[in-house]
Amino acid sequence: MKSRPCKHESLDEPLTQPPSRRLGARRFRPLRRGSLTLKRTLQHGFARLVTSEAVVDVGLLARVAAQSWVAYDLTSSSFWVGAVAAFRAVPSFVSPAFAAHIVNRFNHRLLISAMRAFIGILAIIQAVLIGTGRMQPWHQAVLTLFTGLAIAIAAPAFVVFLRDELQPRLVSKASSVLGFAHNSGEFIGPLLVGVIIAYSGAEWSFVFIALLYFAGAFFILVVPLPPRDTDIDSAHVPYLTLLRIGARHTRRNQPLPWLFAILGVSNLFSVAVFPLIPEYAIDVHDSGGLGFGLMAGSVGAGFAVGSASIGIFGLPRRKSIALITCSTIWAVGSAAFAFSPNLPTTLGILLTMGVAAIVWSTVIYELFRSHAPSAHRARVMSLHTVAMGLIPIGWAIGGAIAAFTDRETALIAAAISSIAITITAYIASPELRRA
């Protein structure tokens, strides 16, 4: 009679093998089983999921860059560049009240695919309007609002789909891979848009964006269905409730109130460089679409370099000093960008600012996480996410200051606010100084 393998034994290692070999197999079994699980995940679902997210991340950053170019090309106003970014952000603030109820009525995989295909259709519409010369600012506003709404609905569905698709111990690995894909998109997306605009025209950049979103919709559809399909009610808190709960626990735990002040003020008043990139590319450096793509991509390249540096060397032990250092670099970079004499110098400035920005944001995140009460950490970190969502509003504020004064004033004001709030918080909060 054939020997029956043990439940936990590999099928190709029967019980008749020597005891020492069986002991060795048992001793190293957890590592082998974990590797086998990861291998099967990569083969069956995760590779397709990563491919989908990678192309969509390139499309996302390409769309942000293309919208900025078109906004300035239509109006010659940095204010409108910032306003378009604000239109994109508005749905993320108003949708939490009803997004959970919408998302829970549909299969998450199908919903994500449908929203991505919808964004691709909107990009095609914009390409047609630009190509036929019928594009108007209000067209761009409406299309951007609908795009933001689709993203706001798809984002929570994707978070739950990822959690359902993978085992809990693989989620952190998946997040690292997806984070690398996003950082790569920060550089690749704007650069490709700049090249397409320079050699083919802005309308073709939106055709390219549409193809990326259609590809992302397809690849998410071929990801195998997860073993479970949970709802998002427990993870997706309405915006006002989130603010109220998070604020209550934040103000009770120093230095969280000052960290939130740094994050909010910086994201609202220190990001004027972003809406001004099209103006500097076109009017100051006369570098056209290619220069615009290089400038927008340089910031993303800085993000990638900063992320790689953090991965290799880790964060500094004195995080408060790192916070002041990065804020100072960003402030000096904003002022230097205002008076940069040529394109190569500007690219170097933006690259350096990108490195400082990613280190700064990671330090802020770690300080929030480490000082949040363990019982309420999720709510406090949700408040951090809301504060990070203020960046597009900061684009609008920076663009407005530049429109009603001048670009140099907007950038100097951004530099002052960046360093002033950080130093104020450092002086006022002993807990932050000890961080």
C-alpha positions in Angstrom: 0.0 0.0 0.0 1.3 3.4 -0.9 2.3 5.7 1.9 0.0 8.7 2.4 1.7 12.1 2.6 1.2 14.0 5.8 -1.1 17.0 5.5 1.8 19.5 5.9 4.4 17.5 3.9 5.3 18.3 0.3 3.8 15.8 -2.0 7.2 14.9 -3.5 8.7 14.0 -0.1 7.0 10.8 1.3 7.3 9.7 4.9 9.8 6.9 3.9 12.7 9.5 3.5 15.3 9.6 6.3 14.3 11.3 9.5 17.1 14.0 9.2 15.8 15.0 5.8 12.2 15.1 7.0 13.3 17.2 10.0 15.1 19.6 7.7 12.0 20.0 5.5 9.8 20.6 8.6 12.3 23.1 10.0 12.3 25.3 6.8 8.7 24.8 5.8 7.4 28.3 6.8 9.9 30.0 4.5 9.1 27.6 1.6 5.3 27.9 2.0 5.6 31.7 2.2 7.7 31.8 -1.0 5.3 29.4 -2.7 2.3 31.6 -1.7 4.0 34.8 -3.1 5.0 33.0 -6.3 1.4 31.8 -6.9 0.1 35.3 -6.1 2.5 36.8 -8.7 1.5 34.2 -11.3 -2.2 34.4 -10.8 -3.2 37.9 -9.9 -0.7 40.3 -8.5 1.4 40.7 -11.6 -1.7 41.7 -13.6 -2.8 44.0 -10.8 0.6 45.7 -10.7 0.6 46.1 -14.5 -2.8 47.7 -14.3 -1.7 50.1 -11.6 1.6 50.9 -13.3 0.0 52.0 -16.6 -2.8 53.9 -14.7 -0.2 55.7 -12.5 1.6 56.9 -15.7 -1.7 58.0 -17.1 -2.7 59.8 -13.9 0.5 61.9 -13.7 0.4 62.4 -17.5 -3.1 63.7 -17.3 -2.2 66.1 -14.5 0.6 67.5 -16.6 -1.4 67.6 -19.8 -4.3 69.4 -18.0 -1.8 72.0 -16.7 -0.4 72.6 -20.2 -3.9 72.9 -21.8 -5.1 75.2 -19.0 -2.2 77.7 -19.5 -2.4 77.4 -23.3 -6.1 78.2 -23.3 -6.0 81.2 -20.9 -2.3 82.2 -20.4 -3.2 82.3 -16.7 -1.6 80.4 -13.8 -4.7 81.0 -11.8 -6.6 78.8 -14.2 -3.9 76.1 -14.0 -4.4 76.0 -10.3 -8.2 76.1 -10.6 -8.2 73.1 -12.8 -6.2 71.2 -10.2 -8.8 72.3 -7.6 -11.7 71.0 -9.8 -9.9 67.6 -9.8 -9.8 67.6 -6.0 -13.3 68.7 -5.2 -14.9 65.3 -5.7 -12.5 63.7 -3.2 -13.9 66.0 -0.5 -17.6 65.7 -1.3 -17.8 62.0 -2.4 -17.1 60.2 0.9 -20.6 61.0 2.1 -22.1 58.7 -0.6 -19.1 56.8 -2.2 -19.4 53.8 0.2 -23.1 53.3 -0.7 -22.3 53.4 -4.4 -19.3 51.2 -4.3 -21.0 48.5 -2.1 -23.7 48.0 -4.8 -21.2 46.8 -7.4 -18.5 44.2 -7.9 -15.3 46.1 -7.0 -13.3 44.7 -9.9 -15.9 45.7 -12.5 -16.4 49.1 -10.8 -12.6 49.9 -11.0 -12.5 48.8 -14.6 -15.6 50.9 -15.5 -14.3 54.0 -13.9 -10.9 53.7 -15.6 -12.6 53.2 -19.0 -14.8 56.2 -18.2 -11.7 58.4 -17.6 -10.3 57.1 -20.9 -13.5 58.2 -22.7 -13.3 61.6 -21.1 -9.7 61.9 -22.3 -10.8 61.0 -25.9 -13.5 63.7 -25.7 -10.9 66.3 -24.6 -8.6 65.2 -27.4 -11.4 65.7 -30.0 -12.2 69.2 -28.5 -8.6 70.2 -28.6 -8.0 68.8 -32.1 -11.0 70.5 -33.6 -10.2 73.9 -31.9 -13.5 73.9 -29.9 -11.9 73.5 -26.5 -13.1 76.1 -23.9 -12.1 76.6 -20.3 -15.5 75.5 -19.1 -15.2 72.3 -21.1 -12.0 71.6 -19.2 -13.6 72.3 -15.9 -16.5 69.9 -16.5 -14.3 67.1 -17.8 -11.9 67.5 -14.9 -14.7 67.4 -12.4 -16.1 64.2 -13.9 -12.6 62.7 -13.9 -12.1 63.5 -10.3 -15.4 62.0 -9.4 -14.5 58.7 -11.2 -11.2 58.6 -9.3 -12.9 59.3 -6.0 -15.3 56.4 -6.6 -12.6 54.0 -7.8 -10.0 54.7 -5.2 -11.8 53.1 -2.1 -12.9 50.2 -4.3 -9.3 49.5 -5.3 -8.1 49.6 -1.7 -10.6 46.9 -0.7 -10.0 44.9 -3.9 -6.3 44.8 -3.1 -7.0 43.7 0.5 -9.3 41.0 -0.7 -7.1 39.8 -3.5 -4.0 39.3 -1.3 -3.3 37.6 2.0 -2.7 40.1 4.8 1.0 39.3 5.1 1.5 40.2 1.4 -0.3 43.6 1.5 2.8 45.5 2.7 4.9 43.9 -0.1 2.2 44.9 -2.6 2.1 48.4 -1.3 5.9 48.7 -1.8 5.6 47.5 -5.4 2.7 49.8 -6.1 4.5 52.8 -4.4 7.5 52.2 -6.7 5.2 52.1 -9.7 3.6 55.4 -8.6 7.0 57.1 -8.1 8.1 55.9 -11.6 4.9 57.4 -13.0 5.7 60.8 -11.4 8.7 61.0 -13.8 7.6 59.0 -16.8 4.1 60.5 -17.2 5.0 64.2 -17.5 8.0 63.5 -19.6 6.1 61.5 -22.2 3.4 64.1 -22.3 6.0 66.8 -22.9 7.5 64.8 -25.8 4.1 64.2 -27.3 3.0 67.8 -27.0 6.3 69.0 -28.6 6.2 66.7 -31.6 2.5 65.9 -32.1 0.3 68.3 -30.2 -1.7 68.4 -27.0 -4.6 66.4 -28.4 -2.4 63.4 -28.9 -1.3 63.5 -25.3 -4.9 62.9 -24.3 -5.2 60.0 -26.8 -2.1 58.5 -25.2 -3.7 59.0 -21.7 -6.9 57.4 -22.9 -5.0 54.3 -24.1 -3.3 54.0 -20.8 -6.6 54.1 -18.9 -8.1 51.6 -21.3 -5.2 49.3 -20.7 -5.5 49.7 -17.0 -9.2 48.8 -17.3 -8.4 45.7 -19.2 -5.7 44.4 -17.0 -7.8 44.8 -13.8 -10.5 42.7 -15.5 -8.1 39.8 -16.0 -7.1 39.7 -12.4 -8.8 36.7 -10.8 -11.7 37.4 -8.5 -10.7 37.5 -4.9 -11.9 34.7 -2.5 -14.1 37.3 -0.7 -15.6 40.6 -1.6 -16.0 42.8 1.4 -17.7 46.2 1.7 -16.0 49.5 2.5 -18.3 51.0 5.1 -15.9 50.3 8.0 -13.0 51.8 6.1 -14.6 54.8 4.4 -15.7 57.3 6.9 -17.8 60.3 5.8 -15.6 63.4 5.5 -17.2 65.6 8.3 -17.2 62.7 10.7 -13.6 61.9 9.9 -12.6 65.5 10.5 -14.5 65.6 13.8 -13.1 62.3 15.2 -9.6 62.9 13.9 -9.4 66.5 15.2 -10.5 65.4 18.7 -7.7 62.9 19.0 -5.2 65.1 17.3 -5.5 68.1 19.6 -5.2 65.8 22.7 -1.8 64.5 21.7 1.2 66.8 21.1 2.8 67.4 18.7 0.0 66.3 16.4 -1.7 69.7 16.3 1.5 71.3 15.2 2.2 68.6 12.7 -1.2 69.1 11.2 -0.5 72.8 11.0 2.7 72.2 9.2 1.0 69.9 6.8 -2.0 72.1 6.1 -0.2 75.4 5.7 2.6 73.9 3.6 0.1 72.1 1.2 -2.1 75.2 0.9 0.5 78.0 0.6 3.9 76.5 -0.4 3.2 74.7 -3.6 3.0 77.6 -6.0 5.8 76.1 -8.1 3.5 73.5 -9.6 0.9 75.7 -11.3 3.7 78.0 -12.5 5.7 75.3 -14.4 3.7 75.8 -17.7 4.3 79.6 -17.5 8.0 79.2 -16.9 8.3 76.6 -19.6 6.5 78.7 -22.2 7.1 82.4 -21.3 10.3 82.4 -19.3 12.5 79.7 -20.8 10.8 79.4 -24.2 11.3 75.7 -24.1 7.8 74.6 -25.3 6.3 71.2 -24.6 9.6 69.4 -24.3 10.9 71.8 -21.7 7.5 71.6 -19.9 7.8 67.8 -19.8 11.3 67.9 -18.5 10.4 70.4 -15.8 7.3 68.5 -14.6 9.2 65.2 -14.8 12.2 66.6 -12.8 10.0 66.9 -9.7 8.9 63.3 -10.2 12.5 62.2 -10.7 13.3 63.9 -7.4 10.5 61.9 -5.7 12.0 58.7 -7.1 15.5 59.6 -5.9 14.2 60.6 -2.5 12.2 57.4 -2.1 15.2 55.3 -3.1 17.4 57.1 -0.6 14.9 56.5 2.2 14.8 52.8 1.2 18.6 52.5 1.3 19.6 54.7 4.2 16.3 55.1 6.1 15.1 58.3 7.8 17.3 60.4 10.0 17.1 59.7 13.8 16.3 63.4 14.5 13.2 63.8 12.5 12.5 67.3 13.6 15.8 68.5 12.2 15.1 66.6 9.0 11.8 68.4 8.8 13.4 71.8 9.2 16.1 70.9 6.7 13.7 69.7 4.0 11.5 72.8 4.5 14.5 75.0 4.1 15.5 73.3 0.9 12.0 73.6 -0.5 11.9 77.3 0.5 15.3 78.1 -1.1 14.3 76.1 -4.2 11.1 78.0 -4.6 12.9 81.3 -4.5 15.7 80.1 -6.8 13.1 78.8 -9.2 11.6 82.3 -9.4 14.8 83.7 -10.7 16.4 80.7 -12.5 18.3 82.0 -15.5 18.0 78.9 -17.8 16.3 75.5 -18.2 19.2 73.3 -17.0 19.4 75.2 -13.8 15.7 75.0 -13.3 15.7 71.2 -13.9 18.4 70.9 -11.2 16.4 73.0 -8.8 13.2 71.0 -9.3 15.0 67.7 -8.9 16.4 68.9 -5.6 13.0 70.1 -4.5 11.5 66.8 -5.3 14.0 64.9 -3.2 13.4 67.3 -0.2 9.6 67.0 -0.7 9.5 63.2 -0.5 11.7 63.1 2.5 9.6 65.8 4.2 6.3 64.0 3.5 7.7 60.7 4.8 9.0 62.3 8.0 5.6 64.0 8.5 3.9 60.6 8.0 6.1 58.8 10.4 5.7 61.5 13.1 1.9 61.4 12.7 1.9 57.6 12.9 4.3 57.4 15.9 2.5 60.0 18.0 -1.1 58.9 17.2 -2.7 56.9 20.1 -2.7 53.2 19.0 -6.4 52.9 19.7 -7.2 55.8 17.3 -4.3 55.6 14.9 -6.5 54.9 11.9 -8.6 57.9 12.5 -5.7 60.2 13.0 -3.9 58.9 9.9 -7.2 59.4 7.9 -6.9 63.1 9.0 -3.4 63.1 7.6 -4.7 61.8 4.3 -7.3 64.5 4.2 -4.6 67.2 4.8 -2.5 65.7 1.9 -5.6 66.1 -0.3 -5.3 69.9 0.1 -2.4 70.1 -2.4 -4.6 70.7 -5.4 -6.3 73.6 -3.5 -2.8 74.9 -2.9 -2.3 74.9 -6.6 -5.3 77.2 -7.0 -4.1 79.5 -4.2 -0.5 79.7 -5.7 -1.9 80.4 -9.2 -4.3 83.0 -7.8 -1.4 84.9 -6.0 0.6 84.8 -9.2 -2.3 86.1 -11.3 -3.1 89.0 -9.0 0.5 90.0 -8.2 3.3 88.3 -10.3 5.0 84.9 -10.4 8.0 86.0 -8.4 5.8 87.2 -5.5 3.9 84.0 -5.5 7.0 81.9 -5.3 8.6 84.0 -2.6 5.4 83.9 -0.6 5.4 80.1 -0.9 9.0 80.0 0.3 8.3 82.1 3.3 5.2 80.1 4.3 7.1 76.8 4.0 9.9 77.7 6.4 7.9 80.0 8.7 5.3 77.4 9.8 8.0 74.8 10.4 10.2 77.0 12.5 7.1 78.3 14.4 6.0 74.7 15.2 9.6 73.7 16.2 9.8 76.7 18.7 6.3 76.3 20.1 6.3 72.5 20.6 8.8 70.9 22.9 7.4 67.5 21.9 8.3 68.2 18.2 11.8 69.4 19.2 12.4 66.0 20.9 11.1 64.0 17.9 
